[in-house]
Amino acid sequence: MKISVRHALSFDLGTPTRAVHHLLLTALATPQQKVERWSIEMPGFADAAVFRDGYGNRAHLVTQLKPEGPIDVVVSGMVETFDMAGVLGKLDYDPMPAMFRRPTPETKADPKLIEGLKDGPDRIALFHELMGRIHAALGGSTQMQAEGTQSQSQGSGAKPQDYALAFIGAARALNIPARYVTGYLLDEGVSSFHAWAEGWDERLGWIGFDPAMNVCPAEDHVRLASGLDMTSTMPIRSVPVWAEMPAETVELTSQDPST
């Protein structure tokens, strides 16, 4: 499936002297997707520094001098997606899976969600059981295919990030690596920003699970970035500088130690 993405963001920092923006808004090629074109429009983006962060994401650092008014960012692209039953595998630029066993304040486990569960040889079945429990507990949405059309039933007020964090927290409580993923979900012809989780299996590698929809990511998901939780996968993180720090005057004196 080919998915066209257009993601517009706008925010206002006031009038700082300088601002540095950390962007995680670039889709990368994986076994589940092929990026045909991708662009980011933003003042100063042409001079952005590009690097891989500690989680393997492609990050951009954009520096702006005296930005004024709203800052507009437009992400657009075309991605061909493939249904791999959620299996992402082992990516060349991935860090060690053990990193994603580390709990964070945002990924605390609910003891009720893992009651009676134990990691074993059939980890895939465990993941699906966990996804179903979270979907039911948070009152998630469902997607139904009927006569070639897709519809979505609305659940509780919980956000996709809540489902993903619940899954990650539960998996880590069972000592299983799990990570937070951001991306886009195609729903009724419109792509929207979304979040899901990936769990680690020694045989298959990383496998995606979307507890909010109670499905493994398929052709309607476009993957952007991954990390420990939503704080390490924020699409834009900005650091404004309101005034330049004055140079400190240091007075140096010398003394003869023999006196």
C-alpha positions as CSV (number, residue, x, y, z in Angstrom):
1,M,0.0,0.0,0.0
2,K,1.2,3.5,-0.8
3,I,0.5,6.1,1.9
4,S,0.8,9.8,1.5
5,V,1.7,11.7,4.6
6,R,1.3,15.4,5.4
7,H,1.9,16.4,9.0
8,A,1.7,20.1,9.9
9,L,2.9,21.4,13.2
10,S,2.9,25.0,14.6
11,F,4.2,26.3,17.9
12,D,5.2,29.7,19.4
13,L,8.2,30.2,21.6
14,G,7.8,33.9,21.8
15,T,10.9,35.8,20.7
16,P,14.0,34.1,22.2
17,T,17.5,35.1,21.2
18,R,18.1,31.7,19.8
19,A,16.4,28.3,19.6
20,V,17.6,24.8,19.0
21,H,15.1,22.2,17.8
22,H,15.6,18.4,18.0
23,L,13.5,16.7,15.3
24,L,12.5,13.0,15.1
25,L,10.3,13.3,12.0
26,T,12.1,11.2,9.4
27,A,10.8,7.8,8.3
28,L,13.4,5.2,7.5
29,A,13.4,2.1,5.3
30,T,12.6,-1.1,7.1
31,P,11.2,-4.5,6.1
32,Q,7.8,-3.1,6.6
33,Q,8.2,0.1,4.6
34,K,10.0,1.7,1.6
35,V,10.3,5.5,1.7
36,E,9.8,6.8,-1.8
37,R,10.1,10.5,-0.9
38,W,10.3,12.4,2.4
39,S,10.8,16.1,3.2
40,I,10.7,18.5,6.1
41,E,10.0,22.2,5.6
42,M,11.0,24.5,8.5
43,P,13.0,27.7,8.7
44,G,16.6,26.8,9.1
45,F,16.2,23.1,8.2
46,A,18.5,23.3,5.2
47,D,21.4,23.9,7.6
48,A,20.3,21.2,10.1
49,A,22.8,18.8,11.6
50,V,21.9,15.2,10.9
51,F,22.9,12.3,13.1
52,R,21.8,8.9,14.6
53,D,20.6,9.2,18.2
54,G,21.2,6.5,20.8
55,Y,18.1,4.6,19.7
56,G,19.0,4.4,16.1
57,N,16.6,7.2,14.9
58,R,17.6,9.7,12.3
59,A,17.6,13.1,14.2
60,H,18.0,16.6,13.0
61,L,19.2,19.6,15.0
62,V,17.8,23.0,13.7
63,T,19.2,26.2,15.0
64,Q,17.3,29.5,14.6
65,L,18.5,33.0,15.5
66,K,15.9,35.3,16.8
67,P,12.8,33.3,15.6
68,E,9.7,35.4,15.6
69,G,6.1,34.4,15.8
70,P,4.8,30.9,15.2
71,I,7.2,28.3,14.0
72,D,5.7,26.1,11.3
73,V,6.9,22.6,10.4
74,V,5.5,20.6,7.5
75,V,6.4,16.9,7.0
76,S,5.4,15.3,3.8
77,G,6.2,12.1,2.0
78,M,5.2,8.9,0.2
79,V,5.8,5.5,1.8
80,E,5.0,2.1,0.4
81,T,4.1,-0.3,3.2
82,F,4.1,-4.1,3.5
83,D,2.1,-6.4,5.7
84,M,4.7,-8.4,7.7
85,A,2.3,-9.4,10.5
86,G,4.0,-6.8,12.7
87,V,7.5,-8.4,12.4
88,L,10.1,-5.7,12.0
89,G,13.1,-8.0,12.7
90,K,16.6,-6.9,13.6
91,L,17.6,-3.5,12.1
92,D,21.2,-2.7,11.4
93,Y,21.1,0.5,13.4
94,D,19.3,-0.8,16.4
95,P,20.9,-0.6,19.9
96,M,21.1,-3.7,22.1
97,P,17.6,-5.0,23.0
98,A,18.6,-5.2,26.7
99,M,18.5,-1.4,26.8
100,F,14.7,-1.6,26.5
101,R,14.3,-3.6,29.7
102,R,14.9,-0.4,31.7
103,P,11.8,0.9,33.4
104,T,11.0,4.6,33.3
105,P,8.5,6.7,35.3
106,E,6.2,6.7,32.3
107,T,6.3,2.9,31.9
108,K,5.2,1.6,35.3
109,A,3.5,-1.8,35.1
110,D,-0.1,-2.4,36.2
111,P,0.1,-5.6,38.3
112,K,-3.4,-6.6,37.1
113,L,-2.3,-6.6,33.5
114,I,0.4,-9.2,34.1
115,E,-1.4,-11.3,36.7
116,G,-0.8,-15.0,35.9
117,L,1.5,-14.2,33.0
118,K,5.0,-15.6,32.7
119,D,7.6,-15.4,30.0
120,G,8.2,-18.7,28.2
121,P,9.0,-20.4,24.9
122,D,5.9,-19.0,23.2
123,R,6.6,-15.3,23.7
124,I,4.4,-14.3,20.7
125,A,1.3,-15.8,22.4
126,L,2.3,-13.9,25.5
127,F,2.5,-10.6,23.6
128,H,-0.9,-11.2,22.0
129,E,-2.5,-12.0,25.4
130,L,-1.0,-8.9,26.8
131,M,-2.2,-6.7,23.9
132,G,-5.7,-8.1,24.3
133,R,-5.7,-7.4,28.1
134,I,-4.6,-3.8,27.6
135,H,-7.1,-3.2,24.8
136,A,-9.9,-4.5,27.0
137,A,-8.8,-2.7,30.1
138,L,-8.5,0.7,28.5
139,G,-11.5,0.3,26.2
140,G,-9.7,0.5,22.9
141,S,-10.9,1.0,19.4
142,T,-11.2,-1.7,16.8
143,Q,-10.9,-1.8,13.1
144,M,-13.3,-3.9,11.0
145,Q,-13.0,-4.8,7.4
146,A,-16.3,-5.1,5.5
147,E,-16.7,-5.1,1.8
148,G,-13.4,-3.5,1.2
149,T,-14.0,-0.6,3.5
150,Q,-12.5,0.2,6.9
151,S,-14.4,1.5,9.9
152,Q,-13.2,2.3,13.5
153,S,-15.3,2.1,16.6
154,Q,-14.4,4.6,19.3
155,G,-13.3,3.5,22.7
156,S,-12.5,5.3,26.0
157,G,-10.7,8.6,26.3
158,A,-7.3,6.9,26.6
159,K,-4.8,8.0,24.0
160,P,-2.7,5.6,21.8
161,Q,0.3,6.5,23.9
162,D,-1.5,5.2,27.0
163,Y,-1.9,1.8,25.4
164,A,1.6,1.7,24.2
165,L,3.1,2.7,27.6
166,A,0.9,0.1,29.3
167,F,2.2,-2.6,27.0
168,I,5.8,-1.6,27.4
169,G,5.5,-1.4,31.2
170,A,3.9,-4.8,31.4
171,A,6.5,-6.4,29.1
172,R,9.4,-4.9,31.0
173,A,7.9,-6.1,34.3
174,L,8.2,-9.6,32.8
175,N,11.9,-8.8,32.0
176,I,11.1,-8.6,28.2
177,P,12.6,-5.7,26.1
178,A,9.9,-3.4,24.8
179,R,10.0,0.0,23.2
180,Y,7.8,2.9,22.3
181,V,7.2,3.7,18.6
182,T,5.9,6.8,16.9
183,G,4.5,7.0,13.4
184,Y,1.4,7.5,11.4
185,L,-1.8,5.5,11.1
186,L,-4.0,5.6,8.0
187,D,-7.6,5.7,8.9
188,E,-10.4,6.3,6.3
189,G,-7.9,7.8,3.8
190,V,-6.3,10.2,6.3
191,S,-3.0,9.7,8.1
192,S,-2.7,10.8,11.7
193,F,0.1,10.8,14.2
194,H,0.0,7.6,16.2
195,A,2.0,5.5,18.8
196,W,2.4,1.8,19.4
197,A,4.9,-0.6,21.0
198,E,7.4,-3.2,19.9
199,G,8.4,-6.3,21.8
200,W,11.5,-8.3,21.4
201,D,11.6,-12.0,20.4
202,E,14.9,-13.8,20.2
203,R,13.9,-15.6,17.0
204,L,12.0,-12.9,15.1
205,G,13.5,-9.7,16.5
206,W,11.3,-6.7,17.1
207,I,7.5,-7.2,16.6
208,G,5.0,-4.4,16.6
209,F,1.8,-4.4,18.7
210,D,-0.8,-1.7,18.6
211,P,-3.0,-2.2,21.7
212,A,-5.1,0.8,21.0
213,M,-6.4,-1.0,17.8
214,N,-5.7,-4.5,19.1
215,V,-3.7,-5.4,16.0
216,C,-0.1,-5.8,14.9
217,P,1.0,-2.9,12.7
218,A,0.4,-3.7,9.1
219,E,0.0,-1.8,5.8
220,D,-1.8,1.1,7.5
221,H,1.1,2.0,9.8
222,V,4.1,4.2,8.9
223,R,7.0,4.0,11.4
224,L,9.0,7.1,12.4
225,A,11.1,6.6,15.6
226,S,11.5,4.4,18.7
227,G,12.8,4.9,22.2
228,L,12.2,4.1,25.9
229,D,9.0,6.0,26.1
230,M,7.3,9.1,24.6
231,T,9.8,11.5,26.2
232,S,12.7,10.0,24.1
233,T,10.6,9.9,20.9
234,M,9.1,13.4,20.9
235,P,8.7,14.6,17.3
236,I,10.0,18.1,18.2
237,R,11.9,19.1,21.3
238,S,12.8,22.8,21.5
239,V,15.3,24.6,23.7
240,P,14.9,28.4,23.5
241,V,17.6,30.8,24.8
242,W,16.2,34.0,26.0
243,A,19.4,36.0,26.5
244,E,23.0,35.4,25.8
245,M,25.0,34.8,29.0
246,P,27.5,37.5,29.7
247,A,31.2,36.5,29.6
248,E,32.4,36.0,33.2
249,T,35.5,38.0,34.2
250,V,38.0,35.9,36.0
251,E,40.8,37.6,37.9
252,L,44.0,35.6,38.1
253,T,46.8,36.3,40.7
254,S,50.0,34.5,41.3
255,Q,52.0,34.1,44.5
256,D,55.4,32.8,45.2
257,P,55.0,29.7,47.3
258,S,58.3,30.4,49.0
259,T,57.0,33.6,50.6
